[in-house]
Amino acid sequence: MKTRTLRPDKVNVITLGCSKNLVDSENLITQLQANDYEVRHDSNDAANIVIVNTCGFIDLAKEESVNTILDYADRKSRGEIDRLYVTGCLSQRYKDNLEEEIPEVDDFFGTMELPGLLARLEADYKHDLIGERFITTPEHYAYLKISEGCNRTCSFCAIPLMRGDHVSRPIEELVRQAENFARNGVKELMLIAQELTYYGLDLYKRRTLPTLLEALAKVEGIEWIRLHYAYPSKFPREIFDVMAEQPKVCNYLDIPLQHGSDAVLQRMRRQVTRQETTDLIRFARERVPGIAIRTTFLVGYPGETEEEFEEMCDFVREMRFERLGVFQYSHEEDTRAYDVEDDVPAAVKAERAERLMDLQRDISLELNQARIGEVLRVLIDRNDGDHYVGRSEYDSPDVDNEVHLPATAAYLRTGDMVTARVVSATEYDLIAELVAE
């Protein structure tokens, strides 16, 4: 092991993009700390080495990543930092261009090049740390990435270009990491992957997400298990059996659907029809009463007509999704859709996105108001002075509803699980009062 006692190096890891990127940063921090580096995450504290973990998903994310790199490149030029490294999706996809345009960066690394980045820092890659991870989230919840990459062929998506083919992590490795999390106070696991339902096909020759869920539910100390990023085509419906029968698996599913028009879905190469999706959602709600469905839609895909957009709006009205987000189409190089003209004007994309969110806002308000009087289990995330902020099993952090509780009623700690009754509601928040247990 290399000795670091004479080295004053301090590292600041900057994370941009999604929760999958956050997990990569946490793995990097874990390895650096095991090599005796002093590491900060998204910190304003002085550090002489900066590592920017970039996102390259859509135009806005790429712009944020480039601007962040340029900011730290400028700081390096002024002598405020000694070394600057860039990793992640943008670096994976545009390394050659970035090297030419931003020579101040000492080195660029792709999404799967953690050992190389560590070697550049004279740090050893420690295989015995697999299953352990420093977490940057509040200590009561953590993201558990169960696989990497994606085998789907959606025409608009650049993820396979940056993350490669689907690779599952073994069940025993994931259980060991969950046990480590639980020993350190984690109560909620958020399972993430580019495509959850593919889990196990490469390792076990069958879809084994239900088996993984059963194994994770046995981990003492874990109280909630949440599912993010499933794909509707050929969805393994036995997942709903586990959700209905296993109390630890939240009645929550994040399943990006992207559109409600069969013509657009076909052009997107989504391998699923609107009717198939409708049948899946109805089955889920019948098998798991009260399930919260989170989804996202994409507006402005090439060739999207006003009639096709209205089909999507009709689909949203029909399905009344509990949670919904909207993205505007971004024309990405090397995707199948890049060969087609990006013919929906930016102003039209923005207007359609706003209309769809306006529609969802009304649905969300109605669904939230229907919860008035309901008693929920609430996980406390923070104290905002005069009130506590938490979430129910139907809500994921940062993207979904929050539950607000008066801070005068009792003393609560972050990570506490309490029982509360909903007394009022807005479009995206529930106001509740504590119920004696």
N, C-alpha and C positions, 0 to 999 in steps of 0.2 A: 504493500500500500504506500502511495506517495505521501510524503510529509508536507503539510501545508502551514505549519506553525509560523513560518517566517513570511508568509504571503498575506498581504492586506486586502486581497481582492474581495470585493462585494459585488454580487450579481443581482440585477433587477430583471425579472421575467415579466414581460408585457404580453397579455393574452387578448387577442381580438377574435371575434367570431363566436362560434357555437359552443355548446357544452362539451362536444367531442374534442374541440381544441383545448378547452379548459383541462380535461383529463390528461391530455398530452403534456400540458404545462406542469400539472401536478406530478406526473411521472418524472419529468425533467428535474423539478425541484427536489424530489426525493433522492434522485441519483446524485445531484450536486451536494446536497447536505450530507450524504453518506461519504462524500469525498472531502468533507470539512470546509466546504464553501459556506459563507454567510449569504443567504439568499432572501430576497424580498419578492413579493408579487404585486404588480401594478402599484408600485410604491413611489412616493415623492421623495423618499429618503435618498441621500447621496449613495451612488453606486458607481464603480468605475467600469463595470462590464454590464452591458444591456443586451438582452436577447428578446427579439420581437417575434412572437408566434402569430403568424399572419392568417387571414382568411382571404380566399379567392373565389368565393361562391358567386356573387353577383357584382354588378358595377359599383354599387354603393359600398359594399364590403371591401372591394379592391381599392377603391379610392381612399377609404379610411386607413387601410394597411399601408399604402404608399405614402400617405401624408404622415403617418406615424414614423415610418422609416426615415423619411426626409427630416423630420423634426429631430430625431436622435442623431442623424448624420450631421446636422448643423451643430448640435451640441458637441459632437466629437471634434468637429473642425475648430470649435472655440476652446477646446481643451477641457470640457466639463466631464467627459468620459474618455476612457482609454481605448476600449474595444467595443465593437458593435457587431452582433451576429443576427441573422434573420433565418427563421425556420417556418414550417407550416405550409398551408395550401398554396398561397401566392408564390412562395419560394419554389415549391415543387413544380408549379406550372409555368412560371416565367423567369426561371433562374438566369438564363443567358441574357435576357433583356435587362433584368435588374442589375446584374454585374456590370453591364455596360453603362447604365444610366446613373447608378449610385455607387461609384467606386469607393466611397468612404466606408462602406460595409466591409468588415474583415473577411466574412465568409457567409455563404448561403447554404442552407440544408433543406432537404425535402421532408415530407411527412413521416417517412420511415427511416430516417437517418439519425436517430438519437445517439447510437454508439459513435458515429462520426463527429457529432457535435461535442460529445463529452471528450473524445480524444483531442479535439482542437483546444479544449480547455485543460488538457493534461489531467483528465479525470477518468477513472476506470468505470466501465459499465459493469454493475454488480448484479449478476443473475440471481443472487439469493434475495434480492429485493422484490422480485416478481411476486405479486400478491399483497405488497405493502405500498401505501401511497400517502403522501402528505396531502391534506385537502385544504383548499382555499375558500370553500364555502363555509357558512356557519357550521359548527361542529355536529349539529344534530341531523344534517342530511348530506348525502354525497352522491355523485354520479358514478355509475358502474357501467363502463363500456364493455359490452359482451362480445362485440365483433368489430372488425375493421373492414372498410371497403364495401362495394356493392356490385352485384351482377346484373342489376336491372338495366334496361336500355332506353330509358326515358330520353326523348329527343332534345329536351331543353337543359339537361343536367350535366354539369361538368365534374361532379363528385368522383365518378370512376376514373377520370383523368388524373385526379389529384390523390385519390386514396386507394386506387387499385381494386382488385377483385375481392369478393367477400371472404373473410377469414375469421372463423369463430374461435373464441377462447374456450378451453376445456372447462367443463362444469366444476371439477374439483378446484381449479385455480380461482374461479369466480367465487365459489363458496368460501375458500380460504381468505380472499380479500374481504368478503362481506363479514366474516368473523373478526378480522382485524379492525374493520370499521366499527363494528358493534362494541368491541372492547374499548374503543376510544370515544364512545358516546353517540355514535350515529344511530338514529332511529328510523330514518327514511332512506331507502335506496331508490334512485331513479335509474332504471335500466335504459341505456341509450345505445343506439347503433344507427348506421345509415338505413338498415332494413332489418328490424327485429325478427320478422317471421321467417327469414332465411336461416336463423340460428340453428346450427347443428348439422346442416346438410353436408358440409365439407368434412366434418369430423366423424359424424355418426350415421351418415347416409340417410338421414330423415330429419324432419323438422322437430327439434327437441326443446323449444322454448317452454312448453308446459312442464317438461321434466326439470328444467332449470328452475322454474318458478317454485315447484314443489321442494326442491333442495334448498333454495334460498329461504323459503318460509320456515324452515326448521332452525334457522340461525337465531339463537337466543339474543334478545335485545333489539332485533329489527322488528319494527311494528308496521311499517308501510313499505310496500314495493310497488313502484309506479312504472308504467310502460310508455316509452316514447319512440315514435317514428316507426310505425308499422306500415305495411303496404297492402292495399285492398285486394289485389289479384291473388287468387288461390290462398286466401287467408285461412290458416289452420284454426277452425272454429272451436277445437277443444281447449283453446286458450280461455274461452269464456266459461268453460266448465270449471277450470281451476279458479278463475276469478270469482265465480259464484260460490264455490265450496271452500275457498281458502280466505279467511278473514284478513290476512296480512296483505293480500294482493288488492290494491285499491281498485274501486269501481271507476276506472279511468283508463281511457285509451287515446293516445295521440296517433292519428292516422291521416296523414296528408292525402287529400283526394284530388286536388289540383283543378278539377273542372266538373261541370255538370252537363256538358254537351257531348253527346256521343261522337259527333264529328271532330270536335277538338281533342277529345280523349284519344281518338284513333290517330290523329296527327301527332299527338304527344307520345305515342307508342306506350300507352299506359297499360295495355293488355287487360282492360276491364271496361265494362259498360256502366252506364248510369243505373240501369235496372239491377245489375249484379251488385253494385254498391248499395243501392236502396235495400235489397234483400239482406245484405250483410248487416247493415245498421239496424234494421228491424229485428233480425235474429239476435243481435247483441243486446238490444233493449228488452227483448222478451226473456232471454236467458239470464241477464243481469239487470233486473229492474233498478232504475235510478242511475245507471252508468252515465258518466260524463264523457261525451265524445269531443275531443279537440281535433280540429282539422285546419288545413290551410288551403287557400285557393290562389291560382295564378291568373291574373288578368292581362290582356294585351298580347296573348300568344299570337305569332304570325298568322294572319288571315282571320283572326277572331272578329266575327261580325257582331252588330248590335243584337241580332236575333240570338246568336250563340251565347252572348253575354247574358241576355235575359233568361235563356234556358238555365244558366248557372244560378241566377237569382231565384228562379222558380224552384230549383233543387234545394236551395238554402231555406226558402219558405216552407217547403214540404218537410224537410228533415229537422229543422229547428235545432241546429247543433248548439250544444252547451257552450262551447268555446270555438272561436274562429279567428284566424288571421289571414291577411291578404298580402301577397307579393305582386309587384309589377314585373312583367317579363323583362329579362335582361338577355341580350343577344350575345351568347358566349362562344368564343372561338373554339373550333374543333368539335363542337357538338353537332348532332345531325341537323338540328334546326338552324344552324348557322348558314347553311346553304340556301335557306329560304329567306326571302326579303322580310326584314323587320318592318312591316308596313302599318302597324298601328301607331299613330302619333303619340308622343310622350304625354301630351295634354289629355288625350283620350284615355290612355292607361291610368293616369292619375284620377281622372273624373270617375272612371269605372271602379277603381279601388275605393274611392270615397263613397260611392253609391252602395257598394256591397257592404262596407263597414257600417254605413248608416242603417241598412237593413238589419244587420246583425246586432247593432246596438239596441234596437227595439226588441228583438227576440231575447237578447240577454237580460234586458230589464224585466220583461214578462216572466222569464224563467226564474230570475232571482226573487222577484216579488212573490212567486208561488212558494218559495221556501220560508216565508215569514211564518213563525210558529214552530218550525222544524228544529229538532235538537240534533246537533252535530258534534263529532269529535274534532277538536281544533288543535293543531300543532303551532305553538307560538314561535314566530320567527324573529321578532324584535320588539323593543319598547320605543314608541314614538312620543314619549313625554306624558301626555294626558290619556293615551290609549295604547293598548297592546295590538300588534298586528300578527295575525296567524293565517293558517290555511286549513281547509277541510281536505278530506281524501279526494275531492273532486277538483283540486287545484294544484298546479305545479308552480314552483317559485318563478318570479319575474315575468311570467307570461299570462297568468290566469288571475281569477278573482282573489281578493283577500278578505279576511274576516277581522273586523275591528271590535275590540272589547275595551270597556272603560278601565283605566288603570287604577281607579279609586276603589274598585270592588275587592281586590285582593292583590297580594304580591305574587307575581309570576316571573319565572325565569325563561330565557330563551331555551327552547327545546322541550318545555313542559307540554304535556298533552292534557287538554282540559275538555270539559263538556260545556256546550253553550247553546242557548236558544236564540234563533234569529228573530230580531224585533223590527228591523226595517231593511230596505235594500235600495241600492242604486244600480246603474247599468253594469258596473264591474266590481262592486263591493257589497258585502253583507255587514250589517251592524248587529251585534249580538250581545247577550248578557250571560254571565256565568250561571251554571246550574250546579247546585250542590251535589256532590257525589257521595 
